[in-house]
Amino acid sequence: MPTDKTLYLFQHEEGYKYNSDSLVLYDFISKLNPKGRVLDVGSGSGIVGLLLKKDFTKIALTQIDIQPLHVELTCKSAKKNALDSEVLHVDIRECKFEDKFDFIVTNPPYYHEGSQKSENDALVVSRYADVLPFSELCRAVSTNIKPRGSFVFCYDAKQIDVLLSELLKNKFKVNHMRFVHTKQSKDSSLVLIHAKKSSKSLCKILPPVYMDSKEVEEIYKNTKTQSLLC
């Protein structure tokens, strides 16, 4: 469980930088007590996977990203924090791991079609769903996860219909769902989902997360991350 150790994360000055989505997602995953083999898809700076490895030391962590710069950042972050992670430069859609995973976690690109795109190619790959459509991500996760394995991710709440449809197509059942709001008076901007392969459990809709709440202040306090720009 959470320790007092700060997690140092390398980030490129002009590239994609982690934000509160990753911290809230980590907190959501941590309450599921991850164990066994864990795959972090789209590792970026390494934040989600390395937080898990820091606080759940017995997991066997693999982190992948399609951008060489992010692979480099994840490797540097893992080494800086003395955390063991197998880091690979691969596309999840092209992977068929021989040893399947107990948990697959991701903060994927989810900006929807029509969103104004950045001129920075690295940011486009990190943010926009047309680079990695959820349908393709879901199929790839299904291929690489164990029966009753956990697929845990965050996504744009406005696309919940697409998420549920694709999960069902790939034999995932949503076990836990939690909506995130910037404040109580605002519509949900993000959804956190825990789905299990071939599960028969009913879905639990958990209380919402409000980003201006004491709960989120505690998440920031417990995760203790620090950026190192390079």
Secondary structure by P-SEA (a helix, b strand, c coil): ccccbbbbbbbbcccccccaaaaaaaaaaaaaccccbbbbcccccccaaaaaaaaacccbbbbbbccaaaaaaaaaaaaaacccccccccccccccccccccbbbbbcccccccccccccaaaaaacccccccaaaaaaaaaacccccbbbbbcccccaaaaaaaaaaaacccccbbbbbbccccccccbbbbbbbccccbbbbbccccccccaaaaaaaaaaccccccc
